[in-house]
Amino acid sequence: MPVNILYAATPGKWETYQPTLTKALQATGLDFDLRNEFDPEAVDYIVYASNSPLQDFTPYKNLKAVLNLWAGVEGIVGNKSLTVPLARMVDKGMTSGMVEWVTGHTLRHHLGMDRHILAKPGEWHPVAPPLARNRRVTVLGLGALGSACATTLASLGFDVAGWSRSAKSIPGVTCHHGPEGLRAALEHGEITILLMPNTPETENTLNAETIAMLPRGAIILNPGRGPLIDDAALLSALDTGQVGHATLDVFRVEPLPADHAYWTHPKVTVTPHIASETRPDTASEVIAENIRRGEAGEPFLHLVDRTRGY
């Protein structure tokens, strides 16, 4: 009997994922049937994204696992009809994209590139930036993406601190954890990067109180999740100079409304949720490996802890 796999992910992406998933599944040696329509009771695995029309998993009586195509699972983790294992996406292509975006914007602000790129004729600023070892960077969130970014920045010589909910150990990175460690991490962050999941506990991690803990003039980079920041508090801190600049890739409402204050604020850079995305070829390999594991009776990779929400 073949393994029946339902693609129920991002609408309109079936034609993109069908060939890459097929190739990756063929490489496992499994006998499989991959479709975007199935009798629910015949389905063994679902390749999923939370913008799918499929929201009720009750009819899928023989379902073994749901394999998310996105790193974020906030759109599905609370679905009470889903009782089987849920795996989030940890994809080397997505990780590479995030590392490149974070490194690029960290270097942009560290080196003061805007001053020279935007200089008017005759403006001459012959002041060299400090070396990376003299720049303090903080990464909030030390999951797969945060750890990769922190490691890369440390390898470039930056003085990197990280913060996570539970204790972590990363070579070259000073790791803090828990509520008591957050202040130390924030006080370190001349450049502060947000890479936490979106959960009730992480919403508004940067608010008026915590923004005040940052060094004056700190740079904020948010390629993680929009709700991690209290927008009103950030705008106020930008106006007072407590925050020197914010480069934001994610927002509470996307696309960011044209009348939002971020678009016109002189100390804000908006990028349109492009820091990283799931790459079909490498993501398909992760999906195929998890299905192989499920059929072999091996533990699934990247399982979501429902109690934590990620």
Residue frames relative to the residue before (quaternion, step in Angstrom):
aa qw qx qy qz dx dy dz
M 1.0000 0.0000 0.0000 0.0000 0.00 0.00 0.00
P 0.4124 -0.7125 0.4986 0.2713 3.61 -0.84 0.85
V 0.4843 -0.5996 0.5428 0.3334 3.52 -1.33 0.34
N 0.2459 -0.7986 0.5375 0.1135 3.58 -0.61 1.13
I 0.0560 -0.8161 0.5729 -0.0514 3.54 -0.60 1.24
L 0.1835 -0.7896 0.5811 0.0721 3.54 -0.70 1.15
Y 0.2391 -0.7218 0.6304 0.1561 3.56 -0.91 0.95
A 0.1336 0.7785 -0.5972 0.1390 3.58 -0.51 1.21
A 0.3491 0.7484 -0.4816 0.2933 3.54 0.94 0.93
T 0.8557 -0.1283 0.0830 0.4944 3.55 -1.19 -0.61
P 0.4357 -0.6952 0.4990 0.2790 3.61 -0.65 1.04
G 0.7866 0.3152 -0.2394 0.4739 3.56 -0.97 0.83
K 0.6735 0.4939 -0.3005 0.4606 3.59 1.26 -0.17
W 0.3632 0.7534 -0.4830 0.2591 3.62 1.25 0.05
E 0.6790 0.4956 -0.3020 0.4496 3.59 0.88 -0.90
T 0.6330 0.5147 -0.3273 0.4767 3.58 1.17 -0.50
Y 0.7661 0.4059 -0.1998 0.4565 3.56 0.84 -1.02
Q 0.5494 0.6440 -0.4113 0.3381 3.60 1.04 -0.58
P 0.7187 0.4252 -0.2913 0.4668 3.66 0.77 -0.83
T 0.6763 0.4868 -0.3189 0.4516 3.64 0.95 -0.73
L 0.6358 0.5024 -0.3286 0.4852 3.58 1.06 -0.71
T 0.6322 0.5348 -0.3344 0.4499 3.58 0.97 -0.83
K 0.6661 0.5056 -0.3028 0.4572 3.57 0.88 -0.92
A 0.6838 0.4857 -0.2893 0.4613 3.58 0.89 -0.93
L 0.6637 0.4969 -0.3048 0.4688 3.59 0.98 -0.79
Q 0.6144 0.5428 -0.3438 0.4579 3.57 1.03 -0.72
A 0.6432 0.5437 -0.3199 0.4340 3.56 1.04 -0.76
T 0.6332 0.5339 -0.3397 0.4456 3.61 1.18 -0.41
G 0.4450 -0.6965 0.4504 0.3375 3.58 1.21 -0.45
L 0.4603 0.6910 -0.4447 0.3360 3.60 1.24 0.08
D 0.3760 -0.6349 0.6164 0.2749 3.53 -1.29 0.49
F 0.1161 0.8307 -0.5268 0.1377 3.61 -0.37 1.17
D 0.1870 -0.7210 0.6531 0.1362 3.49 -1.39 0.35
L 0.0689 -0.8111 0.5805 -0.0203 3.58 -0.45 1.26
R 0.1354 0.7888 -0.5864 0.1247 3.57 -0.72 1.07
N 0.3978 -0.6804 0.5421 0.2915 3.55 -1.31 0.12
E 0.7245 0.2412 -0.2323 0.6025 3.56 1.31 0.36
F 0.0912 0.7895 -0.5969 0.1104 3.58 -0.93 0.93
D 0.5178 -0.5165 0.5560 0.3950 3.52 -1.35 0.24
P 0.5049 -0.6967 0.4029 0.3118 3.63 -0.55 1.09
E 0.6923 0.4974 -0.3015 0.4271 3.60 0.89 -0.83
A 0.6401 0.5296 -0.3248 0.4520 3.59 1.27 -0.24
V 0.5799 0.6437 -0.3533 0.3531 3.58 1.25 -0.40
D 0.2615 -0.7630 0.5766 0.1301 3.55 -1.00 0.97
Y 0.8003 0.0438 0.0245 0.5975 3.59 0.96 -0.91
I 0.1780 -0.7598 0.6145 0.1155 3.55 -1.18 0.63
V 0.2396 -0.7102 0.6468 0.1414 3.55 -0.96 0.99
Y 0.0395 -0.8835 0.4549 -0.1046 3.52 -0.31 1.32
A 0.0189 0.7171 -0.6941 -0.0605 3.50 -1.44 0.35
S 0.5748 -0.6685 0.3552 0.3109 3.56 -0.93 0.88
N 0.6195 0.5140 -0.3720 0.4622 3.63 1.21 -0.12
S 0.3853 0.7246 -0.4693 0.3260 3.56 1.30 0.34
P 0.5434 -0.5915 0.4716 0.3639 3.60 -1.14 0.48
L 0.6043 0.5550 -0.3589 0.4451 3.60 1.18 -0.49
Q 0.0748 0.8086 -0.5760 0.0932 3.56 -0.54 1.20
D 0.7149 0.3653 -0.2362 0.5474 3.59 1.23 -0.36
F 0.1829 -0.8206 0.5376 0.0641 3.56 -0.49 1.25
T 0.3779 0.7702 -0.4557 0.2372 3.59 1.26 -0.04
P 0.6906 0.4898 -0.3193 0.4257 3.67 0.84 -0.78
Y 0.6286 0.5571 -0.3389 0.4238 3.61 1.19 -0.38
K 0.1176 -0.8786 0.4616 0.0352 3.51 0.57 1.31
N 0.7742 0.3398 -0.1683 0.5068 3.60 1.08 -0.67
L 0.3160 0.7828 -0.4769 0.2448 3.55 1.28 0.36
K 0.2739 -0.7838 0.5420 0.1300 3.57 -0.92 0.96
A 0.7932 -0.1308 0.1175 0.5830 3.61 1.04 -0.72
V 0.2578 -0.7043 0.6346 0.1865 3.51 -1.35 0.46
L 0.1629 -0.8049 0.5699 0.0273 3.55 -0.74 1.15
N 0.2631 -0.8125 0.5070 0.1167 3.54 -0.27 1.32
L 0.3732 -0.7321 0.5282 0.2139 3.55 -1.02 0.84
W 0.6937 0.4287 -0.2710 0.5114 3.59 1.25 -0.20
A 0.5542 -0.5832 0.4693 0.3641 3.55 -1.24 0.43
G 0.7023 0.4392 -0.2577 0.4975 3.58 1.02 -0.80
V 0.1221 -0.8102 0.5715 0.0441 3.57 -0.93 0.90
E 0.3405 0.7783 -0.4826 0.2131 3.60 1.23 0.19
G 0.6564 0.5328 -0.3112 0.4340 3.60 1.16 -0.53
I 0.7688 0.3239 -0.1789 0.5216 3.60 1.22 -0.21
V 0.5745 0.6557 -0.3840 0.3041 3.59 1.04 -0.70
G 0.7182 0.4360 -0.2590 0.4765 3.60 1.11 -0.55
N 0.4393 0.7075 -0.4502 0.3221 3.60 1.29 0.06
K 0.3158 -0.8037 0.4763 0.1657 3.58 -0.33 1.24
S 0.6075 0.5493 -0.3680 0.4401 3.60 1.19 -0.28
L 0.6334 0.5029 -0.3303 0.4866 3.58 1.26 -0.19
T 0.0083 0.8347 -0.5471 0.0616 3.57 -0.43 1.23
V 0.5973 0.5546 -0.3693 0.4465 3.60 1.26 -0.13
P 0.6952 -0.4531 0.3252 0.4535 3.63 -1.21 0.18
L 0.1620 -0.7602 0.6257 0.0659 3.54 -1.14 0.83
A 0.1069 -0.7941 0.5972 0.0373 3.57 -0.79 1.05
R 0.3144 -0.7299 0.5733 0.1996 3.56 -0.97 0.85
M 0.5446 -0.6273 0.4503 0.3273 3.55 -1.28 0.29
V 0.0371 0.7274 -0.6843 0.0359 3.53 -0.90 1.03
D 0.0357 0.8395 -0.5232 0.1424 3.51 -0.13 1.39
K 0.4799 -0.6946 0.4483 0.2937 3.59 -0.76 0.99
G 0.6172 0.5340 -0.3544 0.4564 3.60 1.11 -0.55
M 0.6422 0.5110 -0.3094 0.4804 3.56 1.02 -0.84
T 0.6446 0.5251 -0.3183 0.4555 3.57 0.98 -0.86
S 0.6534 0.5151 -0.3174 0.4550 3.57 0.91 -0.89
G 0.6531 0.5207 -0.3161 0.4499 3.58 0.94 -0.87
M 0.6680 0.4954 -0.3045 0.4643 3.57 0.95 -0.86
V 0.6332 0.5262 -0.3329 0.4599 3.58 0.94 -0.83
E 0.6679 0.5039 -0.3100 0.4515 3.59 0.92 -0.85
W 0.6597 0.4971 -0.3185 0.4651 3.61 0.91 -0.86
V 0.6821 0.4895 -0.2923 0.4579 3.58 0.83 -0.99
T 0.6664 0.4975 -0.3106 0.4603 3.60 0.88 -0.89
G 0.6570 0.5277 -0.3144 0.4372 3.56 0.93 -0.89
H 0.7285 0.4188 -0.2546 0.4786 3.58 0.82 -0.92
T 0.5758 0.5480 -0.3851 0.4688 3.59 1.14 -0.47
L 0.6796 0.4764 -0.2885 0.4774 3.59 0.87 -0.91
R 0.5913 0.5762 -0.3623 0.4326 3.59 1.03 -0.74
H 0.7433 0.3946 -0.2301 0.4887 3.57 0.80 -1.00
H 0.6089 0.5538 -0.3512 0.4463 3.60 1.04 -0.70
L 0.7523 0.3929 -0.2064 0.4869 3.58 0.88 -0.94
G 0.4000 -0.7306 0.4715 0.2897 3.60 1.23 -0.17
M 0.1441 0.8492 -0.4991 0.0948 3.57 1.08 0.71
D 0.6171 0.5792 -0.3652 0.3878 3.60 0.96 -0.78
R 0.5984 0.5862 -0.3660 0.4054 3.58 1.01 -0.77
H 0.7410 0.4002 -0.2238 0.4906 3.58 0.94 -0.84
I 0.6359 0.5280 -0.3373 0.4506 3.59 1.01 -0.75
L 0.7638 0.3626 -0.1814 0.5022 3.58 0.99 -0.84
A 0.3970 0.7405 -0.4695 0.2713 3.61 1.24 0.06
K 0.4021 -0.6875 0.5544 0.2417 3.52 -1.15 0.74
P 0.6593 -0.4945 0.3607 0.4366 3.61 -1.13 0.40
G 0.7877 0.2883 -0.2425 0.4874 3.55 -0.85 1.01
E 0.5781 0.5547 -0.3926 0.4517 3.59 1.22 -0.25
W 0.0249 -0.8127 0.5774 -0.0746 3.54 -0.57 1.23
H 0.0134 -0.8192 0.5711 -0.0503 3.56 -0.53 1.20
P 0.0047 -0.8602 0.5095 -0.0216 3.60 0.38 1.21
V 0.4109 0.6793 -0.4944 0.3539 3.58 0.81 1.05
A 0.3112 -0.7664 0.5341 0.1746 3.56 -0.54 1.18
P 0.4810 -0.6580 0.4865 0.3147 3.60 -1.04 0.70
P 0.5940 -0.5392 0.4301 0.4140 3.58 -1.21 0.26
L 0.5568 -0.5613 0.4750 0.3865 3.54 -1.28 0.23
A 0.6767 -0.5105 0.3429 0.4048 3.56 -1.20 0.50
R 0.6370 0.5558 -0.3433 0.4091 3.59 0.98 -0.75
N 0.6995 0.4384 -0.2599 0.5010 3.56 1.26 -0.35
R 0.6208 0.5035 -0.3491 0.4891 3.57 1.28 0.27
R 0.2583 -0.7862 0.5474 0.1247 3.56 -0.72 1.10
V 0.0603 -0.7995 0.5969 -0.0286 3.54 -0.73 1.15
T 0.1121 -0.7806 0.6121 0.0591 3.55 -1.05 0.80
V 0.1521 -0.7541 0.6336 0.0827 3.55 -1.03 0.87
L 0.1769 -0.7759 0.6002 0.0804 3.58 -0.63 1.15
G 0.7445 0.2639 -0.2459 0.5618 3.55 -0.41 1.28
L 0.0133 0.8331 -0.5485 0.0705 3.57 -0.38 1.24
G 0.2229 0.7436 -0.5784 0.2508 3.52 0.85 1.06
A 0.8075 -0.2528 0.1754 0.5033 3.57 -1.19 -0.42
L 0.7102 0.4466 -0.2699 0.4726 3.60 0.84 -0.93
G 0.6779 0.4961 -0.2991 0.4526 3.59 0.86 -0.93
S 0.6501 0.5135 -0.3216 0.4586 3.58 0.95 -0.83
A 0.6530 0.5118 -0.3186 0.4583 3.59 0.96 -0.84
C 0.6659 0.4906 -0.3074 0.4706 3.59 0.96 -0.83
A 0.6517 0.5156 -0.3194 0.4555 3.59 0.92 -0.88
T 0.6546 0.5179 -0.3098 0.4554 3.58 0.96 -0.87
T 0.6621 0.5047 -0.3082 0.4604 3.58 0.94 -0.88
L 0.6719 0.4894 -0.3047 0.4650 3.60 0.88 -0.88
A 0.6300 0.5172 -0.3343 0.4730 3.58 1.03 -0.71
S 0.6470 0.5260 -0.3248 0.4463 3.59 1.02 -0.76
L 0.6499 0.4927 -0.3081 0.4899 3.58 1.24 -0.43
G 0.6309 -0.5777 0.3129 0.4127 3.56 1.29 0.00
F 0.4621 0.6820 -0.4608 0.3301 3.60 1.22 -0.05
D 0.4457 -0.6393 0.5595 0.2821 3.53 -1.27 0.57
V 0.0132 -0.8657 0.4961 -0.0649 3.55 0.13 1.35
A 0.0613 -0.7365 0.6726 0.0369 3.50 -1.09 0.91
G 0.1324 -0.7836 0.6015 0.0808 3.55 -1.20 0.53
W 0.1470 -0.7766 0.6052 0.0953 3.52 -1.25 0.45
S 0.0422 0.7790 -0.6238 0.0478 3.53 -1.08 0.80
R 0.6655 -0.5065 0.3665 0.4077 3.55 -1.26 0.30
S 0.7827 0.1665 -0.0809 0.5942 3.57 0.97 -0.89
A 0.6785 -0.5221 0.3335 0.3947 3.57 -1.22 0.45
K 0.0372 -0.7716 0.6349 -0.0050 3.56 -1.06 0.88
S 0.1571 -0.7574 0.6224 0.1199 3.54 -1.27 0.38
I 0.0536 0.7902 -0.6023 0.0993 3.57 -0.62 1.20
P 0.4667 -0.6902 0.4647 0.2998 3.63 -0.63 1.02
G 0.8276 0.2208 -0.1813 0.4832 3.56 -0.92 0.96
V 0.6982 0.4102 -0.2527 0.5295 3.58 1.30 -0.05
T 0.3369 -0.7129 0.5771 0.2126 3.57 -0.94 0.91
C 0.1430 -0.8420 0.5191 0.0351 3.56 -0.35 1.26
H 0.0994 -0.7582 0.6435 0.0349 3.53 -0.97 0.99
H 0.0353 -0.8092 0.5855 0.0340 3.56 -1.18 0.41
G 0.7820 0.3525 -0.2593 0.4438 3.49 -1.34 0.37
P 0.7270 -0.4349 0.2975 0.4403 3.58 -1.27 0.18
E 0.6706 0.5148 -0.3095 0.4353 3.58 0.99 -0.79
G 0.6891 0.4857 -0.2846 0.4562 3.59 1.15 -0.52
L 0.5241 0.6743 -0.4078 0.3231 3.58 1.22 -0.40
R 0.6408 0.5297 -0.3379 0.4412 3.59 0.92 -0.84
A 0.6575 0.5108 -0.3175 0.4539 3.58 0.88 -0.91
A 0.6566 0.5087 -0.3121 0.4612 3.57 0.96 -0.84
L 0.6751 0.4916 -0.2984 0.4621 3.58 0.92 -0.87
E 0.6529 0.5200 -0.3224 0.4465 3.59 0.92 -0.84
H 0.6364 0.5365 -0.3122 0.4579 3.58 1.20 -0.51
G 0.6956 0.5973 -0.2503 0.3111 3.54 1.07 -0.88
E 0.1282 -0.7681 0.6263 0.0374 3.56 -0.02 1.25
I 0.7184 0.0965 -0.1039 0.6810 3.53 1.24 -0.58
T 0.0612 -0.8149 0.5762 -0.0152 3.58 -0.60 1.16
I 0.1457 -0.8089 0.5696 0.0056 3.54 -0.76 1.17
L 0.2212 -0.7985 0.5514 0.0972 3.58 -0.75 1.05
L 0.1266 0.7901 -0.5863 0.1262 3.56 -0.65 1.16
M 0.3366 0.7406 -0.5013 0.2948 3.55 0.98 0.90
P 0.5402 -0.5834 0.4753 0.3767 3.59 -1.23 0.32
N 0.4767 -0.6438 0.5141 0.3067 3.54 -1.29 0.30
T 0.1960 0.7536 -0.5989 0.1869 3.56 -0.39 1.28
P 0.6712 -0.4678 0.3496 0.4565 3.63 -1.17 0.17
E 0.6611 0.5170 -0.3090 0.4474 3.60 1.07 -0.69
T 0.7324 0.4279 -0.2479 0.4681 3.62 1.04 -0.65
E 0.4800 0.6748 -0.4540 0.3289 3.61 1.17 -0.29
N 0.8426 0.0663 -0.1059 0.5239 3.56 -0.96 1.00
T 0.1310 0.7873 -0.5819 0.1564 3.58 0.92 0.87
L 0.7185 0.2724 -0.2040 0.6066 3.56 1.07 -0.71
N 0.1396 0.7602 -0.6135 0.1620 3.52 -0.48 1.31
A 0.7710 -0.3457 0.2200 0.4876 3.60 -1.23 -0.07
E 0.6791 0.5027 -0.2971 0.4447 3.59 0.93 -0.87
T 0.7363 0.4192 -0.2502 0.4686 3.58 0.79 -0.96
I 0.5894 0.5525 -0.3745 0.4549 3.61 1.08 -0.59
A 0.6300 0.5448 -0.3305 0.4441 3.59 1.07 -0.69
M 0.6176 0.5484 -0.3427 0.4476 3.61 1.22 -0.37
L 0.5623 0.6041 -0.3929 0.4056 3.61 1.19 -0.37
P 0.5819 -0.5345 0.4520 0.4140 3.59 -1.18 0.37
R 0.5519 -0.6172 0.4277 0.3628 3.59 -0.96 0.76
G 0.7926 0.2560 -0.2252 0.5055 3.54 -0.91 0.99
A 0.3276 0.7799 -0.4836 0.2247 3.60 1.26 0.20
I 0.3634 -0.6848 0.5901 0.2253 3.52 -1.30 0.54
I 0.1497 -0.7780 0.6050 0.0796 3.58 -1.01 0.85
L 0.0746 -0.7578 0.6473 0.0335 3.56 -0.96 0.94
N 0.0051 0.8083 -0.5886 0.0114 3.60 -0.76 0.97
P 0.0839 0.7746 -0.6212 0.0841 3.57 -0.30 1.30
G 0.5010 0.6974 -0.3897 0.3329 3.58 1.33 0.14
R 0.7293 -0.3049 0.2779 0.5458 3.56 0.09 -1.34
G 0.5742 -0.6369 0.3991 0.3245 3.58 -0.96 0.86
P 0.7077 0.4847 -0.2944 0.4214 3.64 0.80 -0.89
L 0.4671 0.6722 -0.4576 0.3472 3.63 1.19 0.00
I 0.7530 0.3466 -0.1743 0.5314 3.59 1.22 -0.53
D 0.3643 -0.6586 0.6157 0.2334 3.53 -1.13 0.81
D 0.3679 -0.7851 0.4517 0.2103 3.58 -0.23 1.29
A 0.6571 0.5094 -0.3236 0.4517 3.60 0.90 -0.85
A 0.6547 0.5064 -0.3166 0.4634 3.58 0.98 -0.81
L 0.6489 0.5108 -0.3262 0.4600 3.59 0.98 -0.77
L 0.6545 0.5074 -0.3242 0.4572 3.59 0.88 -0.87
S 0.6365 0.5178 -0.3267 0.4690 3.59 0.99 -0.79
A 0.6800 0.4911 -0.2934 0.4586 3.59 0.93 -0.90
L 0.6085 0.5313 -0.3478 0.4759 3.59 1.11 -0.58
D 0.6704 0.5083 -0.2976 0.4513 3.57 0.98 -0.84
T 0.7140 0.4341 -0.2613 0.4831 3.60 1.04 -0.69
G 0.5216 -0.6424 0.4167 0.3761 3.60 1.22 -0.31
Q 0.4191 0.6906 -0.4849 0.3352 3.61 1.24 0.06
V 0.7341 0.1970 -0.1403 0.6345 3.56 1.19 -0.66
G 0.3697 -0.7690 0.4863 0.1885 3.55 -0.77 1.08
H 0.7756 -0.1320 0.1085 0.6077 3.58 1.08 -0.71
A 0.1322 -0.7624 0.6262 0.0956 3.55 -1.20 0.58
T 0.1052 -0.7555 0.6445 0.0527 3.55 -0.87 1.01
L 0.0530 -0.8466 0.5242 -0.0751 3.52 -0.36 1.36
D 0.1468 -0.8062 0.5705 0.0551 3.56 -0.85 1.01
V 0.7693 0.2731 -0.1322 0.5623 3.59 1.24 -0.40
F 0.1060 -0.8148 0.5693 -0.0274 3.54 -1.05 0.84
R 0.6384 -0.5359 0.3902 0.3911 3.55 -1.26 0.42
V 0.7607 0.1502 -0.0896 0.6251 3.57 1.11 -0.73
E 0.0106 0.7979 -0.6014 0.0385 3.56 -0.81 1.02
P 0.4393 -0.2156 -0.8619 0.1325 1.52 -1.80 1.75
L 0.5959 -0.5670 0.4286 0.3737 3.55 -1.17 0.63
P 0.4852 -0.6892 0.4445 0.3032 3.65 -0.66 1.05
A 0.5831 -0.6359 0.3903 0.3214 3.55 -0.99 0.90
D 0.7131 0.4395 -0.2667 0.4767 3.59 1.12 -0.53
H 0.4144 0.7131 -0.4785 0.3013 3.62 1.22 0.17
A 0.5786 -0.6335 0.4008 0.3213 3.57 -1.01 0.86
Y 0.5611 0.6185 -0.3976 0.3800 3.60 1.10 -0.52
W 0.6194 0.5859 -0.3581 0.3805 3.60 0.98 -0.78
T 0.8033 0.3147 -0.1396 0.4861 3.57 0.90 -0.87
H 0.4948 0.6571 -0.4496 0.3481 3.59 1.20 -0.10
P 0.4608 -0.7247 0.4356 0.2697 3.62 -0.74 1.01
K 0.7252 0.4086 -0.2452 0.4970 3.60 1.19 -0.34
V 0.6257 0.5030 -0.3468 0.4850 3.57 1.20 0.48
T 0.1266 -0.7374 0.6575 0.0894 3.53 -1.10 0.82
V 0.1691 -0.7752 0.6043 0.0734 3.56 -0.85 1.04
T 0.0016 0.7442 -0.6674 -0.0289 3.55 -1.01 0.87
P 0.4829 -0.7523 0.3875 0.2252 3.60 -0.87 0.99
H 0.7031 -0.4737 0.2612 0.4615 3.59 0.58 1.22
I 0.4148 0.7122 -0.4533 0.3394 3.53 0.82 1.09
A 0.3615 0.7598 -0.4920 0.2234 3.60 1.23 0.01
S 0.7770 -0.1582 0.1098 0.5994 3.54 1.00 -0.76
E 0.0303 -0.7830 0.6208 0.0244 3.54 -1.21 0.48
T 0.6139 -0.5311 0.4254 0.4001 3.53 -1.27 0.34
R 0.2420 -0.7624 0.5863 0.1281 3.57 -0.87 0.98
P 0.4882 -0.7199 0.3926 0.2988 3.62 -0.47 1.12
D 0.6819 0.4996 -0.3246 0.4243 3.61 0.85 -0.84
T 0.7354 0.4032 -0.2473 0.4852 3.59 0.78 -0.96
A 0.6167 0.5356 -0.3524 0.4569 3.61 1.07 -0.65
S 0.6290 0.5382 -0.3361 0.4490 3.58 1.00 -0.76
E 0.6204 0.5359 -0.3422 0.4590 3.59 1.07 -0.66
V 0.6379 0.5145 -0.3236 0.4730 3.60 1.04 -0.78
I 0.6430 0.5200 -0.3156 0.4654 3.59 0.95 -0.89
A 0.6792 0.4993 -0.2932 0.4510 3.57 0.84 -1.00
E 0.6500 0.5128 -0.3251 0.4570 3.58 0.96 -0.80
N 0.6554 0.5004 -0.3265 0.4621 3.60 0.96 -0.74
I 0.6360 0.5023 -0.3357 0.4800 3.60 1.02 -0.69
R 0.6189 0.5299 -0.3439 0.4667 3.59 0.99 -0.76
R 0.6534 0.5160 -0.3077 0.4606 3.56 0.96 -0.89
G 0.6525 0.5262 -0.3171 0.4437 3.55 0.93 -0.88
E 0.6918 0.4700 -0.2738 0.4749 3.57 0.97 -0.86
A 0.6919 0.4574 -0.2718 0.4881 3.59 1.17 -0.54
G 0.4896 -0.6754 0.4230 0.3538 3.57 1.27 -0.08
E 0.4734 0.6576 -0.4442 0.3823 3.58 1.22 0.50
P 0.6221 -0.5473 0.3851 0.4065 3.63 -1.15 0.44
F 0.4783 -0.6477 0.5134 0.2968 3.56 -1.10 0.73
L 0.4399 -0.6623 0.5399 0.2764 3.54 -1.23 0.55
H 0.8778 0.1601 -0.0827 0.4439 3.55 -1.31 0.55
L 0.1837 0.8043 -0.5418 0.1605 3.58 0.95 0.84
V 0.4287 -0.6942 0.5251 0.2422 3.55 -1.10 0.78
D 0.3194 -0.6959 0.6123 0.1970 3.53 -1.09 0.84
R 0.3447 -0.7818 0.4768 0.2064 3.59 -0.25 1.25
T 0.6357 0.5452 -0.3464 0.4226 3.61 1.03 -0.67
R 0.7212 0.4065 -0.2429 0.5056 3.59 1.12 -0.61
G 0.4333 -0.7264 0.4370 0.3061 3.54 1.19 -0.50
Y 0.7668 0.2210 -0.1754 0.5765 3.59 1.22 0.35
